Amino acid sequence: MMENSPKVGIGVMVIKDSKILLGKRKNAHGEGTWSYPGGHLEFGESWEACSKREVMEETGIQIKNLHFGMVTNDVFKKEQKHYITIFIVAEFAAGDLKLMEPHKCEKWDWFEWGQFPEPLFLPIINQLKTDFNPLTIY
């Protein structure tokens, strides 16, 4: 049965050398799909704090120049989950890209905008149905 209320997810579009960071998900909804780093917004947490925390926890890198990107309404029918996904656009700041949570992510890699691997995580599929381009922010 579907949960009664949507959850809030944060997806962080980390940009470095005009490429976007994506990871291959595992052991979570959307397993096997490619997704930005991110996670659940915790109670009382700002979008920016959540973005910085999740990116550090998952990749070991720091981000800077955070901006609101867009939002999607994502209903995962098979998993019976509903998320509001807030996309934050950020620039790579420092650190070495590492697989910090190998139980949650198979690998990380940088991709050109518009040349993402398949399959993609539902929020990114919904995002790409719009004309939003994170590279225009900087």
ZIGI-V359970 format. One line per field, one symbol per residue. ss: DSSP state (h for helix, s for strand, l for the rest). psi: psi as a letter, one per 20 degrees, with the letter a starting at -180 (. if undefined). burial: I if it has 9 or more other C-alpha atoms within 8 Angstrom, else O. A space follows every 10 residues. Layout:
BEGIN
ss: ???
psi: ???
burial: ???
END
This chain:
BEGIN
ss: llllllssss ssssssllss ssssslllll lllsslssss llllllhhhh hhhhhhhhhl lsssssssss ssssssllll ssssssssss ssssllllll llllssssss ssllllllls lhhhhhhhll lllhhhll
psi: qqqhqqrpqp ponpppljqp pqqoqqkrqj piqpqqqabp pqpjqqhggg gggggghhij qqrrlpqpfa qqooonggil qpqopppppq qpgrrppqnh miiipgrqrp qqpilqrqqq qghhghgiir jpohiih.
burial: OOOOOIOIII IIIIIOOOII IIIIIIOOOI IOIIIIIIII IOOOOOIOOI IIOIIIIIII IIIOOIOOIO IIIIOIOOOI IIIIIIIIII IIOOOOOIIO IOOIIIOIOO IIIOOOOOOI IIIIIIIOOO OOOOOOOO
END
